[in-house]
């Protein structure tokens, strides 16, 4: 897809400085951009590249004052990052349905009772089982599996290798990245007297509400009964595990390698760093912020709390404690020296007392 500077300026509500007919076909980093690319500058550290970049179009804040000549056509905007949010989707190849669509029905397996909405494209080797419904204007990439009676809303993008198991629900405008698994069995086993384990049937489902994004290789387990739920607007990174009957709150963002144990309920607008672990059957209040590699073993009841550590404590408390922790070897030496001084002083005082008594 090719756009002129004039078209881009109209899209991002910007103003053109230079040639409005300058055209670009892809975005690039400012230090790597070549002719036909557009780049952006929103960090002062990268300003030197503004004078050397080979990009055809450069996106800048409207207040930027160059100290040297700038070669590209400039588009000035009020908010560079906000403009990118509007602009980058226009260059996203995954939004172009014809790139992967298969017209060979023999390469698909669509059950006669399944329904696929108007404007939805299907890639090769897609499997849609009995009673499943896929909404309108979806892009279903090759090798996607949609199980019996599953429901996919309108406007979804489901990347290669995704599995949506039976009875699970995905809302409108969701994105499921490659090899995500929705609705695998929850981890339910009951101990037997001989020390072995009996599998507990997992009879529930997963419900993913609208405008949710699920990262690659993330696994969301079906509930033992009822539903595992990911609320509207939540964003999950790659390699996350959500266990059975857990709930992820509206507009929460969760970084990679997080594990949420069974029946744990995360509130709205959480910010969770990578590799955080949540124990089961706890509740975390709205707006909680959790630093990477922290571990939560108990519920958080105060909204907006910032946490760090394992087990997690208040963020500022952890930082203060960590400063002391780094000083422990030196503190140990000082304590030993003080103990030696006290021992010497005590011996001296004892000797003085004995001589006075004598």
C-alpha positions as CSV (number, residue, x, y, z in Angstrom):
1,X,0.0,0.0,0.0
2,X,1.4,3.4,-1.0
3,X,0.4,6.7,0.5
4,X,1.4,10.3,-0.3
5,X,2.3,12.9,2.3
6,X,-0.9,14.7,1.7
7,X,-2.9,11.5,2.3
8,X,-1.0,10.8,5.5
9,X,-1.4,14.3,6.8
10,X,-5.2,14.0,6.2
11,X,-5.3,10.7,8.1
12,X,-3.4,11.9,11.1
13,X,-4.6,15.5,11.1
14,X,-1.2,16.9,10.4
15,X,0.4,19.6,8.2
16,X,2.8,19.0,5.4
17,X,6.1,20.8,5.1
18,X,7.7,19.9,1.8
19,X,6.5,17.9,-1.2
20,X,2.8,16.8,-0.6
21,X,3.2,14.2,-3.4
22,X,6.1,12.4,-1.7
23,X,5.0,8.8,-1.4
24,X,5.9,5.9,1.0
25,X,5.0,2.2,1.1
26,X,6.3,1.1,4.5
27,X,7.3,2.4,7.9
28,X,10.9,2.1,9.1
29,X,13.1,3.2,12.0
30,X,14.5,6.6,11.6
31,X,18.1,5.4,11.7
32,X,17.4,2.6,9.0
33,X,14.8,4.3,6.7
34,X,15.4,4.4,3.0
35,X,13.8,6.1,0.0
36,X,10.1,5.1,0.0
37,X,9.9,4.7,3.8
38,X,8.3,6.9,6.4
39,X,9.9,7.4,9.8
40,X,9.1,9.3,12.9
41,X,10.9,11.2,15.7
42,X,9.5,11.6,19.1
43,X,12.6,11.1,21.3
44,X,15.2,13.8,21.5
45,X,18.0,11.2,21.7
46,X,17.2,10.3,18.0
47,X,17.3,13.9,16.7
48,X,20.7,13.5,15.0
49,X,19.1,10.9,12.7
50,X,16.6,13.5,11.5
51,X,19.4,15.1,9.6
52,X,20.8,11.9,8.1
53,X,17.8,9.7,7.5
54,X,17.0,8.7,3.9
55,X,13.3,8.4,4.6
56,X,10.9,10.1,2.1
57,X,8.5,11.3,4.9
58,X,9.3,12.1,8.5
59,X,6.7,12.5,11.2
60,X,7.5,15.2,13.8
61,X,5.9,17.0,16.6
62,X,4.6,20.4,15.5
63,X,6.9,22.2,17.9
64,X,10.1,20.6,16.7
65,X,12.7,23.2,15.5
66,X,15.5,21.6,13.4
67,X,19.0,22.8,13.9
68,X,20.1,21.5,10.5
69,X,18.4,20.9,7.1
70,X,16.0,18.0,7.0
71,X,15.8,16.1,3.7
72,X,12.5,14.2,4.0
73,X,9.1,15.8,3.5
74,X,7.9,16.6,7.0
75,X,4.5,16.0,8.5
76,X,3.9,17.9,11.8
77,X,1.4,16.6,14.3
78,X,0.2,17.4,17.8
79,X,0.9,13.8,19.1
80,X,3.4,11.7,17.3
81,X,2.6,8.4,19.1
82,X,-1.1,9.0,18.6
83,X,-0.6,9.7,14.9
84,X,1.3,6.4,14.6
85,X,-1.7,4.5,16.2
86,X,-3.8,5.9,13.3
87,X,-1.2,5.4,10.6
88,X,0.4,2.1,11.2
89,X,-2.7,-0.1,10.6
90,X,-2.8,1.3,7.1
91,X,0.5,-0.5,6.4
92,X,-0.4,-3.7,8.3
93,X,-0.3,-6.6,5.8
94,X,-2.4,-8.8,8.1
95,X,-5.3,-6.5,7.4
96,X,-5.2,-7.5,3.7
97,X,-7.4,-10.5,3.5
98,X,-6.4,-11.7,0.0
99,X,-2.9,-12.5,1.0
100,X,-3.8,-15.8,2.6
101,X,-7.3,-16.6,1.4
102,X,-7.8,-20.1,0.0
103,X,-10.4,-20.7,-2.7
104,X,-9.7,-24.5,-2.6
105,X,-12.5,-26.0,-0.5
106,X,-10.7,-29.3,-0.5
107,X,-8.1,-27.6,1.7
108,X,-10.6,-26.8,4.4
109,X,-13.0,-28.8,6.6
110,X,-16.1,-26.8,7.2
111,X,-19.0,-28.8,8.8
112,X,-22.3,-28.5,7.1
113,X,-23.9,-27.0,10.2
114,X,-21.2,-24.4,10.7
115,X,-21.9,-20.8,9.7
116,X,-19.4,-18.3,8.4
117,X,-20.4,-14.6,8.1
118,X,-20.3,-12.3,5.1
119,X,-16.9,-10.9,4.3
120,X,-14.9,-13.4,6.3
121,X,-11.9,-15.0,4.6
122,X,-10.6,-18.4,5.4
123,X,-7.0,-19.7,4.9
124,X,-6.0,-23.2,3.8
125,X,-6.6,-26.1,6.1
126,X,-9.0,-24.3,8.4
127,X,-11.2,-26.6,10.4
128,X,-14.6,-25.4,11.6
129,X,-16.6,-28.0,13.4
130,X,-20.3,-28.8,13.9
131,X,-22.4,-25.9,15.1
132,X,-19.6,-23.4,15.2
133,X,-20.3,-19.8,14.1
134,X,-17.8,-17.3,12.7
135,X,-18.9,-13.7,12.4
136,X,-18.6,-11.3,9.5
137,X,-15.5,-9.6,8.2
138,X,-13.1,-11.9,10.1
139,X,-9.7,-13.0,8.8
140,X,-9.0,-16.6,9.7
141,X,-5.5,-17.6,8.8
142,X,-4.4,-21.1,7.7
143,X,-4.5,-24.1,10.0
144,X,-6.9,-22.5,12.5
145,X,-9.1,-25.0,14.4
146,X,-12.6,-23.8,15.6
147,X,-14.3,-26.5,17.7
148,X,-17.9,-27.7,18.0
149,X,-20.4,-24.9,18.9
150,X,-17.7,-22.3,19.3
151,X,-18.6,-18.7,18.6
152,X,-16.3,-16.1,17.0
153,X,-17.6,-12.5,16.8
154,X,-17.4,-10.0,13.9
155,X,-14.1,-8.4,12.8
156,X,-11.8,-10.9,14.4
157,X,-8.2,-11.8,13.2
158,X,-7.2,-15.3,14.1
159,X,-3.6,-16.1,13.2
160,X,-2.2,-19.5,12.0
161,X,-2.3,-22.4,14.4
162,X,-4.8,-21.0,16.8
163,X,-7.2,-23.5,18.5
164,X,-10.5,-22.4,19.8
165,X,-12.0,-25.5,21.5
166,X,-15.6,-26.6,21.8
167,X,-18.2,-24.3,23.3
168,X,-15.8,-21.4,23.7
169,X,-16.8,-17.8,22.9
170,X,-14.7,-15.0,21.3
171,X,-16.2,-11.5,21.1
172,X,-16.1,-8.9,18.4
173,X,-12.8,-7.3,17.1
174,X,-10.5,-9.7,18.9
175,X,-7.0,-10.7,17.8
176,X,-5.7,-14.2,18.6
177,X,-2.0,-14.6,17.6
178,X,-0.3,-17.7,16.3
179,X,-0.7,-20.9,18.3
180,X,-2.8,-19.4,21.1
181,X,-5.1,-22.1,22.7
182,X,-8.5,-21.2,24.0
183,X,-10.4,-23.8,25.9
184,X,-7.8,-26.6,26.7
185,X,-8.8,-28.6,29.8
186,X,-8.2,-27.0,33.1
187,X,-5.6,-28.6,35.3
188,X,-8.0,-30.7,37.5
189,X,-6.9,-33.9,39.1
190,X,-8.1,-35.6,42.3
191,X,-5.7,-37.8,44.4
192,X,-6.4,-41.5,44.9
193,X,-5.5,-43.6,47.9
194,X,-2.7,-45.3,46.0
195,X,-1.0,-42.0,45.3
196,X,-2.1,-41.8,41.7
197,X,-4.5,-39.1,40.2
198,X,-7.9,-39.2,38.7
199,X,-8.8,-36.6,36.0
200,X,-11.7,-34.3,37.0
201,X,-13.8,-33.5,33.8
202,X,-13.6,-29.9,32.8
203,X,-17.1,-29.1,31.7
204,X,-17.1,-25.3,31.4
205,X,-15.8,-23.0,28.7
206,X,-13.8,-19.8,28.0
207,X,-15.5,-16.5,27.3
208,X,-13.4,-13.8,25.7
209,X,-15.2,-10.5,25.5
210,X,-14.8,-7.9,22.7
211,X,-11.7,-6.0,21.8
212,X,-9.3,-8.4,23.5
213,X,-5.9,-9.3,22.1
214,X,-4.3,-12.7,23.0
215,X,-0.5,-13.2,22.3
216,X,1.2,-16.1,20.6
217,X,1.3,-19.4,22.4
218,X,-0.9,-18.1,25.3
219,X,-3.1,-20.7,26.8
220,X,-6.5,-20.0,28.4
221,X,-8.0,-23.1,30.1
222,X,-11.7,-23.9,30.1
223,X,-13.5,-23.8,33.5
224,X,-14.2,-26.9,35.4
225,X,-17.8,-25.6,35.6
226,X,-19.0,-22.2,34.4
227,X,-16.5,-20.0,32.5
228,X,-13.0,-18.7,32.5
229,X,-13.4,-15.1,31.5
230,X,-11.3,-12.4,29.8
231,X,-13.1,-9.1,30.0
232,X,-13.5,-6.5,27.3
233,X,-10.4,-4.6,26.2
234,X,-7.8,-6.8,28.0
235,X,-4.5,-7.3,26.3
236,X,-2.4,-10.4,26.9
237,X,1.1,-10.9,25.7
238,X,2.8,-14.1,24.5
239,X,3.3,-17.2,26.6
240,X,0.8,-16.5,29.3
241,X,-1.2,-19.2,31.1
242,X,-4.7,-18.4,32.5
243,X,-6.0,-21.3,34.5
244,X,-9.5,-22.6,34.9
245,X,-12.2,-20.4,36.3
246,X,-9.9,-17.4,36.4
247,X,-11.1,-13.9,35.4
248,X,-9.1,-11.2,33.8
249,X,-10.5,-7.7,34.3
250,X,-11.6,-5.1,31.7
251,X,-8.7,-3.2,30.0
252,X,-6.0,-5.0,32.0
253,X,-2.6,-5.5,30.3
254,X,-0.5,-8.5,31.1
255,X,3.1,-9.0,29.9
256,X,4.7,-12.3,28.8
257,X,5.2,-15.5,30.9
258,X,2.6,-14.5,33.6
259,X,0.8,-17.4,35.3
260,X,-2.7,-16.9,36.8
261,X,-3.8,-19.9,38.9
262,X,-7.3,-21.3,39.1
263,X,-10.2,-19.2,40.3
264,X,-8.2,-16.1,40.7
265,X,-9.9,-12.8,39.8
266,X,-7.9,-9.9,38.5
267,X,-9.7,-6.5,38.6
268,X,-10.0,-3.8,35.9
269,X,-7.0,-1.8,34.5
270,X,-4.3,-3.9,36.0
271,X,-0.7,-3.5,34.7
272,X,1.2,-6.8,35.2
273,X,4.9,-7.2,34.4
274,X,6.5,-10.2,32.9
275,X,6.8,-13.5,34.8
276,X,4.4,-12.5,37.6
277,X,2.8,-15.4,39.3
278,X,-0.6,-15.4,40.9
279,X,-1.7,-18.0,43.5
280,X,-5.1,-19.5,43.2
281,X,-8.4,-18.3,44.7
282,X,-7.2,-14.7,45.3
283,X,-8.7,-11.4,44.2
284,X,-6.6,-8.4,43.0
285,X,-8.2,-5.0,43.2
286,X,-8.7,-2.6,40.2
287,X,-5.7,-0.6,39.0
288,X,-3.1,-2.7,40.8
289,X,0.4,-2.4,39.2
290,X,2.8,-5.4,39.7
291,X,6.5,-5.3,38.8
292,X,8.0,-8.1,36.8
293,X,8.9,-11.4,38.5
294,X,6.7,-10.7,41.5
295,X,4.6,-13.3,43.2
296,X,1.2,-12.8,44.8
297,X,0.1,-15.3,47.3
298,X,-2.8,-13.3,48.9
299,X,-5.5,-11.0,47.8
300,X,-5.0,-7.2,47.2
301,X,-7.9,-5.2,48.4
302,X,-6.8,-1.6,47.9
303,X,-7.2,-0.2,44.4
304,X,-4.2,1.3,42.7
305,X,-1.6,-0.5,44.8
306,X,1.9,-0.8,43.3
307,X,3.7,-4.1,44.2
308,X,7.1,-5.7,43.9
309,X,8.9,-8.8,45.1
310,X,8.0,-12.4,45.9
311,X,5.9,-12.6,48.0
312,X,5.0,-9.1,46.7
313,X,5.0,-6.2,49.1
314,X,4.5,-2.4,48.5
315,X,6.7,-1.2,45.6
316,X,8.4,1.6,47.7
317,X,8.9,-0.8,50.6
318,X,10.6,-3.3,48.3
319,X,12.9,-0.7,46.8
320,X,13.9,0.4,50.3
321,X,14.4,-3.2,51.4
322,X,16.4,-4.0,48.3
323,X,18.8,-1.1,49.0
324,X,19.4,-2.6,52.5
325,X,19.7,-6.1,51.0
326,X,22.6,-5.0,48.8
327,X,24.4,-3.6,51.8
328,X,24.0,-6.7,54.0
329,X,27.6,-8.0,53.4
330,X,29.1,-4.7,54.5
331,X,26.6,-4.3,57.3
332,X,27.6,-7.8,58.5
333,X,31.2,-6.8,58.6
334,X,30.3,-3.6,60.6
335,X,28.2,-5.6,63.0
336,X,31.0,-8.1,63.6
337,X,33.5,-5.2,64.2
338,X,31.1,-3.6,66.6
339,X,30.6,-6.8,68.5
340,X,34.4,-7.2,68.7
341,X,34.7,-3.7,70.0
342,X,32.0,-4.3,72.6
343,X,33.6,-7.5,73.7
344,X,37.0,-5.7,74.1
345,X,35.3,-2.8,75.9
346,X,33.4,-5.2,78.2
347,X,36.6,-7.1,79.0
348,X,38.4,-3.9,79.8
349,X,35.6,-2.7,82.1
350,X,35.5,-6.0,83.8
351,X,39.3,-5.9,84.4
352,X,39.1,-2.3,85.7
353,X,36.3,-3.3,88.1
354,X,38.3,-6.2,89.4
355,X,41.4,-4.1,90.0
356,X,39.3,-1.4,91.9
357,X,37.7,-4.1,94.0
358,X,41.1,-5.7,94.8
